[in-house]
Amino acid sequence: MGIDIDMVICLLESVMLKLYFVRHGESIANLLHEFSNTGCKHPLTENGINQAKLLADQLSGLQITQIYSSPILRAWNLD
């Protein structure tokens, strides 16, 4: 009895995991050339907000089931 390659491919496709790593958009800290990893001191710039919205449009057709994000303002706030 041989291995059914189509069945193996089907099984692999059903357990495949895709990870998308995304960095935050441009922040005030980027413009100031400052290292910033805490709090609300450096929000996204208008350009950074536009970058995030463009990325959201590009990812909108994907079936994303979970999102993990930093709690830092620039990673999640688009106000």
PyMOL commands that set and color helices and strands:
alter all, ss='L'
color gray80, all
select helices_A, chain A and resi 5-15+28-32+46-59+73-76
alter helices_A, ss='H'
color red, helices_A
deselect
rebuild
show_as cartoon
